[in-house]
Amino acid sequence: MRRSDPAERVHDLIGIGIGPFNLGLACLSEPLDDVDALFFDENDDFAWHHGMMLDDATIQVPFLADMVSMADPTSRYSFLNWLKQTGRLYPFYIREDFHPLRREYDAYCRWAANQLSGLRWQHRVESVEYLEDDDVFRVTALSPQGVEKHLARNVVTGIGTGPRVPEPLRGLDRNTRHSSRFLHEREDLLDAESVAVVGSGQSAAEIYLDLLNAQKDHGYRLDWITRSPRFFPMEDTKLTLELTSPEYVRHFHGLPEEMRDRLGREQRGLYKGISMSTIDEIYETLYRESVDRTVPTTLLANTAVVGSEYDAGNDEVRLTLRHEETGETSERTAQQLVLATGYAPRDPEFLEPVENLIARDTAGRFDVDLEFHVDTLGGRIFVQNAEEHTHGLTAPDLGMGAWRNATILRQITGREVYPIERSIAFQDFGTSQAKEDIK
């Protein structure tokens, strides 16, 4: 298929979805004279986890894990420059905490987005087609002005992940919400007679702590249920953090698919655990509250939810639980339920017209190349944060986003625009693959 107008503008890249990763790509692309980039998002403006924007919550990585600094520390779009421009640099310095508040990070991203001319909000991408005769992609988007069609040599999808609901909890349409909507529906929880939180990570812990602090004034029973063996802390020792390195990415990518999947399950605790400070604060709160009363709360570890149903007669959710060690089953009810069960990658429908160009693994997932593309054309359709099964725990890591974007820009431009680290770890991960430079 050929485009109708040979003079129609062809962008070097079109990004679909404007979360932190594609926004970072936009920031790194903006100063480049040889990169004409356009980015689409269906939302009205930038929004990052607003349903979990608790007042005192911090991001779990240092401020250098902003959108640009690990690729270009001199960028005008750095977190430090945002602090300077908003008069917050000295207060941040005096605070002596490398981890920004979640609200600060969101405000920083909004500040950067407001300076970029290549972002198009309220543009829902409907399809991506490959025009073989012209060797370009045609991206069709629906905007408030109607249908728009744009051409690009490369496409980068960054639509993010979607709320994950385990099979035993699917189908609950009453008195249940995912943690991504916690703050939007918090008042419903405070008015309930009983609340249960299901999940094991930082979001579950933050929600439990918030509800625990409000419990005394509202009087509900509060349960926290997780199938994990314990309420485990996120492991962030220095040698463990070296798993977020270019060498380990290459090592992990070179392993067989079955081994990668196994390691992915084993390594979840490295980045999906709870910060030790939050664990300590939960215990301190429980200890303080228990001085004068019996706190109406239960923490159930090693407990899987194996069934659920909404009981209309009692206006409550009934959960069937199984203890993972004893195998015993029991039932527990809650008037309101919060599912802090994480997120899962989404397979975008707009790529269906180019499905014949997409590489898949045996499980039907994107077979993501080492350099983050998924197409059989040799590097034209790239993904952001959809490669955990091929690249490991660096996929959702904010600190590796700039490195990934620098790699994508090298593929698009044919040159190393920003220096790309190849070897930073003291460890040898055990294969020659880990010692090889990226092409």
Rosetta blueprint (number, residue, H / E / L):
1 M L
2 R L
3 R L
4 S L
5 D L
6 P L
7 A L
8 E L
9 R L
10 V E
11 H E
12 D L
13 L E
14 I E
15 G E
16 I E
17 G L
18 I L
19 G L
20 P H
21 F H
22 N H
23 L H
24 G H
25 L H
26 A H
27 C H
28 L H
29 S H
30 E L
31 P L
32 L L
33 D L
34 D L
35 V L
36 D L
37 A E
38 L E
39 F E
40 F E
41 D L
42 E L
43 N L
44 D L
45 D L
46 F L
47 A L
48 W L
49 H L
50 H H
51 G H
52 M H
53 M L
54 L L
55 D L
56 D L
57 A L
58 T E
59 I L
60 Q L
61 V L
62 P L
63 F L
64 L L
65 A L
66 D L
67 M L
68 V L
69 S L
70 M L
71 A L
72 D L
73 P L
74 T L
75 S L
76 R L
77 Y L
78 S L
79 F H
80 L H
81 N H
82 W H
83 L H
84 K H
85 Q H
86 T L
87 G L
88 R L
89 L H
90 Y H
91 P H
92 F H
93 Y H
94 I H
95 R H
96 E L
97 D L
98 F L
99 H L
100 P L
101 L E
102 R H
103 R H
104 E H
105 Y H
106 D H
107 A H
108 Y H
109 C H
110 R H
111 W H
112 A H
113 A H
114 N L
115 Q L
116 L L
117 S L
118 G L
119 L E
120 R E
121 W L
122 Q L
123 H L
124 R E
125 V E
126 E E
127 S E
128 V E
129 E E
130 Y E
131 L E
132 E L
133 D L
134 D L
135 D L
136 V E
137 F E
138 R E
139 V E
140 T E
141 A E
142 L E
143 S E
144 P L
145 Q L
146 G E
147 V E
148 E E
149 K E
150 H E
151 L E
152 A E
153 R L
154 N L
155 V E
156 V E
157 T E
158 G L
159 I L
160 G L
161 T E
162 G E
163 P E
164 R L
165 V L
166 P L
167 E H
168 P H
169 L H
170 R L
171 G L
172 L L
173 D L
174 R L
175 N L
176 T E
177 R E
178 H E
179 S H
180 S H
181 R H
182 F L
183 L H
184 H H
185 E H
186 R H
187 E H
188 D H
189 L H
190 L H
191 D L
192 A L
193 E L
194 S E
195 V E
196 A E
197 V E
198 V E
199 G L
200 S L
201 G L
202 Q H
203 S H
204 A H
205 A H
206 E H
207 I H
208 Y H
209 L H
210 D H
211 L H
212 L H
213 N H
214 A H
215 Q H
216 K H
217 D H
218 H H
219 G L
220 Y L
221 R E
222 L E
223 D E
224 W E
225 I E
226 T L
227 R L
228 S L
229 P L
230 R L
231 F L
232 F L
233 P E
234 M L
235 E L
236 D L
237 T L
238 K H
239 L H
240 T H
241 L H
242 E L
243 L L
244 T L
245 S L
246 P H
247 E H
248 Y H
249 V H
250 R H
251 H H
252 F H
253 H H
254 G L
255 L L
256 P L
257 E H
258 E H
259 M H
260 R H
261 D H
262 R H
263 L H
264 G H
265 R H
266 E H
267 Q L
268 R H
269 G H
270 L H
271 Y L
272 K L
273 G L
274 I E
275 S L
276 M H
277 S H
278 T H
279 I H
280 D H
281 E H
282 I H
283 Y H
284 E H
285 T H
286 L H
287 Y H
288 R H
289 E H
290 S L
291 V L
292 D L
293 R L
294 T L
295 V L
296 P L
297 T E
298 T E
299 L E
300 L E
301 A L
302 N L
303 T E
304 A E
305 V E
306 V E
307 G E
308 S E
309 E E
310 Y E
311 D E
312 A L
313 G L
314 N L
315 D L
316 E E
317 V E
318 R E
319 L E
320 T E
321 L E
322 R E
323 H E
324 E L
325 E L
326 T L
327 G L
328 E L
329 T E
330 S E
331 E E
332 R E
333 T E
334 A E
335 Q L
336 Q E
337 L E
338 V E
339 L E
340 A L
341 T L
342 G L
343 Y E
344 A E
345 P E
346 R L
347 D L
348 P L
349 E H
350 F H
351 L H
352 E H
353 P H
354 V H
355 E H
356 N H
357 L H
358 I E
359 A L
360 R E
361 D L
362 T L
363 A L
364 G L
365 R L
366 F E
367 D L
368 V L
369 D L
370 L L
371 E L
372 F L
373 H E
374 V L
375 D E
376 T L
377 L L
378 G L
379 G L
380 R L
381 I E
382 F E
383 V E
384 Q L
385 N L
386 A L
387 E L
388 E H
389 H H
390 T H
391 H H
392 G H
393 L H
394 T H
395 A L
396 P L
397 D L
398 L H
399 G H
400 M H
401 G H
402 A H
403 W H
404 R H
405 N H
406 A H
407 T H
408 I H
409 L H
410 R H
411 Q H
412 I H
413 T H
414 G L
415 R L
416 E L
417 V L
418 Y L
419 P L
420 I L
421 E L
422 R L
423 S L
424 I L
425 A L
426 F L
427 Q L
428 D L
429 F L
430 G L
431 T L
432 S H
433 Q H
434 A H
435 K H
436 E L
437 D L
438 I L
439 K L
